[in-house]
Amino acid sequence: MTDQTGEIGSDGWQRLVAAREAYTWSAGVHYDEVLEQVAQRAQSDGSMGKADIGALLLWKRLRADTRWASALMTTADAEVRRATAAAMTAVLDTSVSPSDAARAGRAALAPLPGFTRGDALASTVLTAAAPDRMAVYDRRAHTGLRSLGIPLSDASGRYSRYIAALDQLLAHAPSPARVWTPRDLDIALYCLPSDTAGTDSA
């Protein structure tokens, strides 16, 4: 269990470090190339378009045969870029805490089809927008937090609370996790659960 400072103890961190290492061994060094390439384009362009979101869908292994995907495809790319540009501005704003930046970024994406509910796709876009500040959310990472004794409500604003929880954990991280980004931690959380299967969307 965690204490009031967000510490999970050496056992919790040993589990996380082992899970992070296991991901590297199982996924290999090339798995995140799509995320990295989209992030580089986003930094250059200041926004993401439908092609970028499509690439992230493939990387995250989310279903694209849905009504929201069809609705997103019929949305003008300029509109998509306006929303993602606003989201990028929000999550890159270092004058506010990562959790406040996450809240603003998530809100900027909400008008787009596929981003109204759930945080899996939105968190992926926000992570590509700010790889050193944001993290990918999915049900397995949520389960990983719970297995460490960290509750996370599904109520509105979940992504902001998720980032706050990760930020608090990283503030107390021991070596070698002391140099982790939130993305490193979300990978470790994703790999912690052994009994969670199915889609990553949530």
N, C-alpha and C positions, 0 to 999 in steps of 0.2 A: 504493500500500500504506500501511497505518497504521504508525506507530511505537509505542513502548511507552506513550506518553501518550494514545493514541487519536486523534491528529491525522491528518487525511487530506490535508492540503495545500490550497493555494488552488484547484487544479484540481478536486478533489473537491467543495469547497464551492461553486464556481461551478456545477458540474453540479447540485448539490442545490437551490440557489437558483433556477436556471432551471427545474428540474422542479416546484418548488413554485409558481412563477408560472404555468407551463403548466397546472397543475391548476386554478388559479383561472379561467383563461381558458376551459378546456374544460368544467369542471363548473358554473361560474357561482357566484354568491353564495348561491343558495338550496339547493344540493344537501345541505348538512349540517344543514338545519333540523330534520330528524327526529332526528338525533343530539342536537342542542342541546335540543330539546323534551323528549326522554327524560331527558337530564341534568338539566334544570330540575325535572322531576317527581321524579326520584330524590333530588335534594337536599332537596326539600320533604317527600317521604314517608319518606326514609331507607331505601328499598328499591325494587326493581323487580318488577313482576308479569309474568304471561304476556303481557298486552297490550303491555307495554313491550318485551319480548323479541321479540314478533312485529313490532313496528315496526322494531326494529334489524335483524331478518332482512331486511326489505324494503330498508332503507337499505344494508345490506352486500351485498345481492343474493345471499343464500345460499339454497340449495334448502330448501323446507319439506315436500316430498313424500317424507319419509324416516321410518324407524321411530322415530328419536329424537324427531322433531317430534311424532309421534303420542303417544309416551310422555310427552313434556313436557305435552301438552295434557290428558292424563289425571292429571297430578300436581296436587294441590291448590294453588291460588294461594298459600295461606298458607305452604305448604312452600317454594314458589319464593321468596317474599318473605323467609323466614327465611334461606335461603342467600344471597340477594343482599344482604340487610342485613349479614350477616357479612362478605361480600366488600367491601361499601362501607366498613365499619369498618376493615377491613384496609388497603385502598388509600389511605384518607384519613389513616392514622396517620403523621404527620410525624416521629414519634420514631425511625422506622426509615428506612433508605434506600429509594428508589423500587423497587429490584430486590427487596429483602426484602418490601416491601409487595405487590409484584406476585406474589411466590411465595405469600404468605398468602392474597391475594385469589383467586388461581387455585385454590388448594386448597379454599377455601370453596365454590366453584362446582362442584367435581368430582362431588359426589353427584347433581347434577341430570342428567336425560337430555339428551344433546347437548353436555355439558360434560366428559365423561369423557376423551375424546381430542381432539387438535387444539386450536388456540388461536385460530382466527379468530373464532368466536362469543364465546368467553369474553373475549377481549381487547376486543371491542366493548362488552360489558357493563361491563367494568372501566374502559374509557375513558369511558363515559357516567357511571360512578360517580365518577371523579376525572379530569375533562378536562384539568387542568393538570399531572397527574403520570403518567398512563398513556398508552399509545399502542396503536393497532390493529395487530395482527400478521396478515400473510397471506403467501402464497408470493411475491408480487411484491415486498413489502418485504424479505423474506428474500433474494431475488435481488439487490435493490438494495444491500443490505449487502455481499453477496459481490462485487458489481462494484466496490465501493470497497476491496476487500481485507480485509474484516472477516468472519472465519468465524463461523458460528453453527451449533452442533450441533443435531441433531434429537432428542437424548437427552432424557430426563425433565428438566423444569425449564427448558425452552426459553424460555418467556415471560419468566421472571425474567432469564435471560441476555440476552434481546432488550432488555428495559428497561435493563439495565446497560450494554449497548452504546450505546444511544441517549443515556443519561445521560452517558456518557463523551464521546461526540461533542459533545453540547451544551456540555459544560464547556470545550471548546476552540473553540466556534463564533465566527467573525468576524462583523462587521456585514455584512448586515442580519439574519443568522440568530442573532445573539446574543440576541434577544428571543423566539426560537422556543420553543414548548412541544414536548414529545415528540410530540404530535399533528401539529404542523407538520412535524416531521422524518419521521414515518411517511408523511405524504402525499408528501413529496419522494422518499422511498425507493420508494414505490409507483409513482411516475411515472418513475423512472429506467430500469427495464428496458424494452427495446423489443421483445424477442423472447419475452416470457412471456404466454401467453394461457390462457384457460380459467377455471375456478371460482376464487374467492378463498379457498375453504375450505382449511384446512390444520391 
